Amino acid sequence: MATIFFPKSFQAQTGGIDQVEVEALDIRGVFRALEARFPALGDRLRGGIAVAIDGEIVNDPLLEPVGPDSQIHFLPPISGG
Amino acid sequence: MSEPRKFHSVGTRPIRHDGLDKVTGRARFGADLSLPGMLYGKVLRSSHAHAHIRRIDPRPALQLEGVRAVITSADRPEIPSEHGTGGEGGPVDFRDLSRNVLARDKVLYHGHPVAAVAATNPRIAEEALGRIEVDYEILRPVLDVEAAMAPDAPLLHDDLYTRGVDPRPETPSNVAARIVIERGDTEKGFAEADVVIEREYRTETVHQGYIEPHAAVASTAEDGQSVLWCCTQGPFLVRSFCSKVLQLPISQIKVIPSEIGGGFGGKTTVYVEPLAILLSRRAGRPVKLVMDREEVFRATGPTSATSIRVRMGARKDGTIAAVKVRLVYAAGAFPGSPVVPGAMTMLAPYQLENVRIEGYDVVVNKPKTNAYRAPGSSMAAFAAESALDEIAQELALDPLELRLRNAVRTGSQAVYGPTFKAIGFVETLEAARNHPHYRAPLAPNQGRGVACGFWFNAGMQSTAAVNLTEDGSAVVVSGCPDIGGSRVSLALMAAEELGIPVERVRPVVADTETIGYNDVTGGSRVTFATGMAVIEATRDVVRQLCKRAALIWEVPVEQVEWREGEAHCRNGEAKDPLSLREIVRQAVRTGGPISGQASLTARGAGPGFGTHICDTEIDPDTGRVQVVRYTAVQDVGKAVHPSYVEGQLQGGVAQGIGWALNEEFVYDENGVLLNAGFLDYRIPVASDLPMIDTVLVEVPNPSHPHGVRGVGEVPIVPPLAAVANALFRATGVRFYRVPMSPPRVLEGLQSRK
């Protein structure tokens, strides 16, 4: 099961929960599972975010594969100057 | 990467393909284009920093002979708040962008555009600006970021409610957002600390200082198709932003990027571009709009002034026990300062158990900030790395040793959440400690400081094409303007894969209709991400070359191997290798032209870390600080073209030294910028700086086929603190505010007495 870590800014929508485990093959599956469990998170997952999958940051992810032991963190989109 | 790969092109230092044009003046920059029948545009800018616009009457200007068009916000659609992704390291609200391009009912900074004119020559356009009647209701401006947070501060936007606060505030304020990053228990950590310091730091508004002002030429045909030539870091971003601001279909806008005379993040948005398009659509003729230097300073996006408070505690062994930070960043006229990346990066080099970082994004009556090289990080690092230096001093520890004891390593958890894959921070610290500079003797009035820095490095979207020519050369096509040597770097990667000399590869920056979508040149992403696309496209070409060789030889393709620019047959028959040139010569008979293309969202940008050593010398009579020696050490993954990697490090350091010692926007109490020119806004020139030594540490990024990680942003992160720490060791005075300009330093020295 992949472990999803919620930043402080998400915890109002998760009822203060800071991490959960999810079974999914890709980020779309992760998002679906999270939205089913925390409906209030829905809007936040529909764009404008990045995730780090096992330390690799991806902006606006959807189809990126997720391994059974993956660690997933939510981040703001990363760009630069 | 278990075995370091042996390269034949990557890692060499050929002359860049665009070098000759640039040194001979043949290269064409934004303002160099002229078209037949072209009109000249000028922008009327607000003479107040904060005011309601009661009325604009453009009619007197239109009556002037030679004026072909005048536009105000009434000529543009009002667009709703809609967030998209820009080149700024965060979301862009297109309503704000639209109102920044041309004010609607309120001006929010001195220089805010309120109207634009196109006329047959620049003199008439200038005169026409003076005829536009604008009736303002002047409001009190707020310029200081702390003052803007006060409950009685003048409000810039009466519909701005702080995000990130629960429950949502009932009244609007200038605080656009609050963010919190938290781990562990800071109070418990401070209780366990043997030494605790608490300090406040200030940095001022500074500009990227690119030499080339913004410039655009727009031409619109009778069928409504607009073509825009401009200097930008992101032609696709310009196309998309103009489409949003003007509510035009993307298919009606083509953007052709010129050469670019510096950007550093500042050319990742639009200012004059939508105005040029709109004027050309109105006038039915091409329109050229070029900013002058004063306009660049007054009305383009600098980076934030900041107010930062740090409380840091450490145990006797040097372990950082707890850190608590409050970051306040000025966003300028609209929300969107780089406080988020500032918060994420400032302590990223260190393993921390107990940390709380609280950040505020605050609007003030200054131009809307835009990205500037590692947006938000230099100011945050100034605070964090200065505080670390004080901790080292308190504990009588070598400052590099203190950092080594706390440094993140491969597998460490970053303060912003994820676990680092292969990183080379410790290697940079060790290289700095072992560098002769670190032990070199110092002269009187000299001091040595160190500081470290971090940037994520971005991936994002890229497309590249590789086309083989009839003589066996290759053309590499990308859509990423070359701001730091990326053309030659992309060519080197293609040459590496093809096995041909880089001189036979021609890299081209294409327009928005000639190549697929590319995100901006920024975020230290092009050599990494577009490089990945180039490698993928080239490998596709190599597969096709092998297939063609197999057809020529009448053998299965599995028996063909590509080596050193030639196809080799492995079936045991004595066949002479087929060169690329020979295969292309026969292409017409084996399937036609050979080309490859790749589009991707790049994943796995390797984070970058740097460690800098700085020696300063102080003139105790004048307060003037001279940087006398500087060494920048950085993990660069794999230096594709080492000269340009070194150039990135040197350029970042030069900008950082300017930021540390001289640069700042100086405003009067009415919000008028007093130093809108390079005479008074003093960026360092060559004679101000020593030779900046570089050490390239190469810890390959395992997610890139050549081991590349971005390099352009990290080097501007440490210099502010490195200079401040050196100055402390030279004078015994700790400076908590940049720039450390002669009057401020002199004041510090006098307070010592």
HADDOCK unambig.tbl for C-alpha pairs under 7 A between the chains (distance, minus, plus):
assign (segid A and resid 8 and name CA) (segid B and resid 180 and name CA) 6.46 0.50 0.50
assign (segid A and resid 8 and name CA) (segid B and resid 181 and name CA) 6.55 0.50 0.50
assign (segid A and resid 9 and name CA) (segid B and resid 164 and name CA) 6.76 0.50 0.50
assign (segid A and resid 48 and name CA) (segid B and resid 85 and name CA) 6.88 0.50 0.50
assign (segid A and resid 48 and name CA) (segid B and resid 91 and name CA) 6.92 0.50 0.50
assign (segid A and resid 52 and name CA) (segid B and resid 418 and name CA) 6.20 0.50 0.50
assign (segid A and resid 54 and name CA) (segid B and resid 418 and name CA) 6.92 0.50 0.50
assign (segid A and resid 54 and name CA) (segid B and resid 419 and name CA) 6.59 0.50 0.50
assign (segid A and resid 55 and name CA) (segid B and resid 418 and name CA) 5.04 0.50 0.50
assign (segid A and resid 55 and name CA) (segid B and resid 419 and name CA) 4.89 0.50 0.50
assign (segid A and resid 55 and name CA) (segid B and resid 420 and name CA) 5.40 0.50 0.50
assign (segid A and resid 55 and name CA) (segid B and resid 421 and name CA) 6.02 0.50 0.50
assign (segid A and resid 56 and name CA) (segid B and resid 603 and name CA) 6.41 0.50 0.50
assign (segid A and resid 56 and name CA) (segid B and resid 604 and name CA) 4.72 0.50 0.50
assign (segid A and resid 56 and name CA) (segid B and resid 605 and name CA) 6.92 0.50 0.50
assign (segid A and resid 57 and name CA) (segid B and resid 603 and name CA) 6.52 0.50 0.50
assign (segid A and resid 57 and name CA) (segid B and resid 604 and name CA) 6.38 0.50 0.50
assign (segid A and resid 58 and name CA) (segid B and resid 603 and name CA) 5.77 0.50 0.50
assign (segid A and resid 59 and name CA) (segid B and resid 460 and name CA) 6.67 0.50 0.50
assign (segid A and resid 73 and name CA) (segid B and resid 417 and name CA) 6.18 0.50 0.50
assign (segid A and resid 73 and name CA) (segid B and resid 418 and name CA) 5.96 0.50 0.50
assign (segid A and resid 76 and name CA) (segid B and resid 90 and name CA) 6.99 0.50 0.50
assign (segid A and resid 77 and name CA) (segid B and resid 89 and name CA) 6.39 0.50 0.50
assign (segid A and resid 77 and name CA) (segid B and resid 90 and name CA) 5.79 0.50 0.50
assign (segid A and resid 78 and name CA) (segid B and resid 89 and name CA) 5.11 0.50 0.50
assign (segid A and resid 78 and name CA) (segid B and resid 90 and name CA) 6.82 0.50 0.50
assign (segid A and resid 78 and name CA) (segid B and resid 458 and name CA) 6.20 0.50 0.50
assign (segid A and resid 79 and name CA) (segid B and resid 87 and name CA) 6.24 0.50 0.50
assign (segid A and resid 79 and name CA) (segid B and resid 88 and name CA) 6.37 0.50 0.50
assign (segid A and resid 79 and name CA) (segid B and resid 89 and name CA) 4.10 0.50 0.50
assign (segid A and resid 79 and name CA) (segid B and resid 458 and name CA) 5.41 0.50 0.50
assign (segid A and resid 79 and name CA) (segid B and resid 522 and name CA) 6.96 0.50 0.50
assign (segid A and resid 79 and name CA) (segid B and resid 523 and name CA) 4.77 0.50 0.50
assign (segid A and resid 80 and name CA) (segid B and resid 87 and name CA) 6.77 0.50 0.50
assign (segid A and resid 80 and name CA) (segid B and resid 88 and name CA) 6.00 0.50 0.50
assign (segid A and resid 80 and name CA) (segid B and resid 89 and name CA) 5.07 0.50 0.50
assign (segid A and resid 80 and name CA) (segid B and resid 371 and name CA) 6.56 0.50 0.50
assign (segid A and resid 80 and name CA) (segid B and resid 373 and name CA) 6.44 0.50 0.50
assign (segid A and resid 80 and name CA) (segid B and resid 374 and name CA) 5.57 0.50 0.50
assign (segid A and resid 80 and name CA) (segid B and resid 375 and name CA) 5.97 0.50 0.50
assign (segid A and resid 80 and name CA) (segid B and resid 522 and name CA) 5.55 0.50 0.50
assign (segid A and resid 80 and name CA) (segid B and resid 523 and name CA) 3.57 0.50 0.50
assign (segid A and resid 81 and name CA) (segid B and resid 88 and name CA) 6.62 0.50 0.50
assign (segid A and resid 81 and name CA) (segid B and resid 264 and name CA) 5.53 0.50 0.50
assign (segid A and resid 81 and name CA) (segid B and resid 265 and name CA) 3.49 0.50 0.50
assign (segid A and resid 81 and name CA) (segid B and resid 371 and name CA) 4.82 0.50 0.50
assign (segid A and resid 81 and name CA) (segid B and resid 372 and name CA) 4.92 0.50 0.50
assign (segid A and resid 81 and name CA) (segid B and resid 373 and name CA) 4.25 0.50 0.50
assign (segid A and resid 81 and name CA) (segid B and resid 374 and name CA) 5.87 0.50 0.50
assign (segid A and resid 81 and name CA) (segid B and resid 375 and name CA) 6.17 0.50 0.50
assign (segid A and resid 81 and name CA) (segid B and resid 522 and name CA) 4.86 0.50 0.50
assign (segid A and resid 81 and name CA) (segid B and resid 523 and name CA) 5.27 0.50 0.50
